[in-house]
Amino acid sequence: MSGHVSGAGDRPARGSAGATGPPAAGGPREPTGTAPHPSAAAHARLSAAATATPIPVAPYYEGLITRAIAFTVDAAIINAVAVAVGAAVGLSLSALSIPDSAKGGLLGLGGFVYLLWSVSYFVGFWSATGQTPGNRMLGIRVARAADDDSTLRPSRALLRLIALTLCAIPLLIGFLPILFNDRRRGLHDMVAGSVVVAGPVHAMTRDRPPGG
């Protein structure tokens, strides 16, 4: 019999060049993942730093000289407005015939309006923004001593103004604690529960003097 019978000998041998099976267990494997790109990791760190909670800046408590200059500016503004209004009213009344008995009443009324204007000026600015025009010019503001930030209530602002006036009567003695107190508080600040600090921008850019 000369016929050729195909058998196991015709199949390609296992492990030969034509084999298509999986690689041996000990052979090299293809990587299943990729390592993060360095720039992606740096971007993640920058994003985390940008969203981190900022560190609060300690307030800068203002001293006596800065506060005195600001008060002088405010007093000049109050008096300038009062003089201008008084001159206008006086010029208007000069054209009228006013009896001498009424002139005393007009002077008293003028004094009351001046007092009301002065009180409204300080109480209004302290309770609204914490800054009078003089305070704003010097970059300072009046705040509650409890948190060094929020503004005073109108009642507290009025109490502060009354206490400030009383502090000035006995030879300015009520302002002396500002020179020694660590938060630069005078007696009127202690009574009203207030402090005088630098404005938001100034508090971040100005350094407190050593030992100040």
Secondary structure as a PSIPRED ss2 file (coil, helix, strand):
# PSIPRED VFORMAT (PSIPRED V4.0)

   1 M C   1.000  0.000  0.000
   2 S C   1.000  0.000  0.000
   3 G C   1.000  0.000  0.000
   4 H C   1.000  0.000  0.000
   5 V C   1.000  0.000  0.000
   6 S C   1.000  0.000  0.000
   7 G C   1.000  0.000  0.000
   8 A H   0.000  1.000  0.000
   9 G H   0.000  1.000  0.000
  10 D H   0.000  1.000  0.000
  11 R C   1.000  0.000  0.000
  12 P C   1.000  0.000  0.000
  13 A C   1.000  0.000  0.000
  14 R C   1.000  0.000  0.000
  15 G C   1.000  0.000  0.000
  16 S C   1.000  0.000  0.000
  17 A C   1.000  0.000  0.000
  18 G C   1.000  0.000  0.000
  19 A C   1.000  0.000  0.000
  20 T C   1.000  0.000  0.000
  21 G C   1.000  0.000  0.000
  22 P C   1.000  0.000  0.000
  23 P C   1.000  0.000  0.000
  24 A C   1.000  0.000  0.000
  25 A C   1.000  0.000  0.000
  26 G C   1.000  0.000  0.000
  27 G C   1.000  0.000  0.000
  28 P C   1.000  0.000  0.000
  29 R C   1.000  0.000  0.000
  30 E C   1.000  0.000  0.000
  31 P C   1.000  0.000  0.000
  32 T C   1.000  0.000  0.000
  33 G C   1.000  0.000  0.000
  34 T C   1.000  0.000  0.000
  35 A C   1.000  0.000  0.000
  36 P C   1.000  0.000  0.000
  37 H C   1.000  0.000  0.000
  38 P H   0.000  1.000  0.000
  39 S H   0.000  1.000  0.000
  40 A H   0.000  1.000  0.000
  41 A H   0.000  1.000  0.000
  42 A H   0.000  1.000  0.000
  43 H H   0.000  1.000  0.000
  44 A H   0.000  1.000  0.000
  45 R H   0.000  1.000  0.000
  46 L H   0.000  1.000  0.000
  47 S H   0.000  1.000  0.000
  48 A H   0.000  1.000  0.000
  49 A H   0.000  1.000  0.000
  50 A H   0.000  1.000  0.000
  51 T C   1.000  0.000  0.000
  52 A C   1.000  0.000  0.000
  53 T C   1.000  0.000  0.000
  54 P C   1.000  0.000  0.000
  55 I C   1.000  0.000  0.000
  56 P C   1.000  0.000  0.000
  57 V C   1.000  0.000  0.000
  58 A C   1.000  0.000  0.000
  59 P C   1.000  0.000  0.000
  60 Y C   1.000  0.000  0.000
  61 Y E   0.000  0.000  1.000
  62 E C   1.000  0.000  0.000
  63 G C   1.000  0.000  0.000
  64 L H   0.000  1.000  0.000
  65 I H   0.000  1.000  0.000
  66 T H   0.000  1.000  0.000
  67 R H   0.000  1.000  0.000
  68 A H   0.000  1.000  0.000
  69 I H   0.000  1.000  0.000
  70 A H   0.000  1.000  0.000
  71 F H   0.000  1.000  0.000
  72 T H   0.000  1.000  0.000
  73 V H   0.000  1.000  0.000
  74 D H   0.000  1.000  0.000
  75 A H   0.000  1.000  0.000
  76 A H   0.000  1.000  0.000
  77 I H   0.000  1.000  0.000
  78 I H   0.000  1.000  0.000
  79 N H   0.000  1.000  0.000
  80 A H   0.000  1.000  0.000
  81 V H   0.000  1.000  0.000
  82 A H   0.000  1.000  0.000
  83 V H   0.000  1.000  0.000
  84 A H   0.000  1.000  0.000
  85 V H   0.000  1.000  0.000
  86 G H   0.000  1.000  0.000
  87 A H   0.000  1.000  0.000
  88 A H   0.000  1.000  0.000
  89 V H   0.000  1.000  0.000
  90 G H   0.000  1.000  0.000
  91 L H   0.000  1.000  0.000
  92 S H   0.000  1.000  0.000
  93 L H   0.000  1.000  0.000
  94 S H   0.000  1.000  0.000
  95 A C   1.000  0.000  0.000
  96 L C   1.000  0.000  0.000
  97 S C   1.000  0.000  0.000
  98 I C   1.000  0.000  0.000
  99 P C   1.000  0.000  0.000
 100 D H   0.000  1.000  0.000
 101 S H   0.000  1.000  0.000
 102 A H   0.000  1.000  0.000
 103 K H   0.000  1.000  0.000
 104 G H   0.000  1.000  0.000
 105 G H   0.000  1.000  0.000
 106 L H   0.000  1.000  0.000
 107 L H   0.000  1.000  0.000
 108 G H   0.000  1.000  0.000
 109 L H   0.000  1.000  0.000
 110 G H   0.000  1.000  0.000
 111 G H   0.000  1.000  0.000
 112 F H   0.000  1.000  0.000
 113 V H   0.000  1.000  0.000
 114 Y H   0.000  1.000  0.000
 115 L H   0.000  1.000  0.000
 116 L H   0.000  1.000  0.000
 117 W H   0.000  1.000  0.000
 118 S H   0.000  1.000  0.000
 119 V H   0.000  1.000  0.000
 120 S H   0.000  1.000  0.000
 121 Y H   0.000  1.000  0.000
 122 F H   0.000  1.000  0.000
 123 V H   0.000  1.000  0.000
 124 G H   0.000  1.000  0.000
 125 F H   0.000  1.000  0.000
 126 W H   0.000  1.000  0.000
 127 S H   0.000  1.000  0.000
 128 A H   0.000  1.000  0.000
 129 T C   1.000  0.000  0.000
 130 G C   1.000  0.000  0.000
 131 Q C   1.000  0.000  0.000
 132 T C   1.000  0.000  0.000
 133 P H   0.000  1.000  0.000
 134 G H   0.000  1.000  0.000
 135 N H   0.000  1.000  0.000
 136 R H   0.000  1.000  0.000
 137 M H   0.000  1.000  0.000
 138 L H   0.000  1.000  0.000
 139 G C   1.000  0.000  0.000
 140 I E   0.000  0.000  1.000
 141 R E   0.000  0.000  1.000
 142 V E   0.000  0.000  1.000
 143 A E   0.000  0.000  1.000
 144 R E   0.000  0.000  1.000
 145 A C   1.000  0.000  0.000
 146 A C   1.000  0.000  0.000
 147 D C   1.000  0.000  0.000
 148 D C   1.000  0.000  0.000
 149 D C   1.000  0.000  0.000
 150 S C   1.000  0.000  0.000
 151 T C   1.000  0.000  0.000
 152 L C   1.000  0.000  0.000
 153 R C   1.000  0.000  0.000
 154 P H   0.000  1.000  0.000
 155 S H   0.000  1.000  0.000
 156 R H   0.000  1.000  0.000
 157 A H   0.000  1.000  0.000
 158 L H   0.000  1.000  0.000
 159 L H   0.000  1.000  0.000
 160 R H   0.000  1.000  0.000
 161 L H   0.000  1.000  0.000
 162 I H   0.000  1.000  0.000
 163 A H   0.000  1.000  0.000
 164 L H   0.000  1.000  0.000
 165 T H   0.000  1.000  0.000
 166 L H   0.000  1.000  0.000
 167 C H   0.000  1.000  0.000
 168 A H   0.000  1.000  0.000
 169 I C   1.000  0.000  0.000
 170 P C   1.000  0.000  0.000
 171 L C   1.000  0.000  0.000
 172 L C   1.000  0.000  0.000
 173 I H   0.000  1.000  0.000
 174 G H   0.000  1.000  0.000
 175 F H   0.000  1.000  0.000
 176 L C   1.000  0.000  0.000
 177 P H   0.000  1.000  0.000
 178 I H   0.000  1.000  0.000
 179 L H   0.000  1.000  0.000
 180 F H   0.000  1.000  0.000
 181 N C   1.000  0.000  0.000
 182 D C   1.000  0.000  0.000
 183 R C   1.000  0.000  0.000
 184 R C   1.000  0.000  0.000
 185 R C   1.000  0.000  0.000
 186 G C   1.000  0.000  0.000
 187 L H   0.000  1.000  0.000
 188 H H   0.000  1.000  0.000
 189 D H   0.000  1.000  0.000
 190 M H   0.000  1.000  0.000
 191 V H   0.000  1.000  0.000
 192 A H   0.000  1.000  0.000
 193 G C   1.000  0.000  0.000
 194 S E   0.000  0.000  1.000
 195 V E   0.000  0.000  1.000
 196 V E   0.000  0.000  1.000
 197 V E   0.000  0.000  1.000
 198 A E   0.000  0.000  1.000
 199 G C   1.000  0.000  0.000
 200 P H   0.000  1.000  0.000
 201 V H   0.000  1.000  0.000
 202 H H   0.000  1.000  0.000
 203 A H   0.000  1.000  0.000
 204 M H   0.000  1.000  0.000
 205 T H   0.000  1.000  0.000
 206 R C   1.000  0.000  0.000
 207 D C   1.000  0.000  0.000
 208 R C   1.000  0.000  0.000
 209 P C   1.000  0.000  0.000
 210 P C   1.000  0.000  0.000
 211 G C   1.000  0.000  0.000
 212 G C   1.000  0.000  0.000
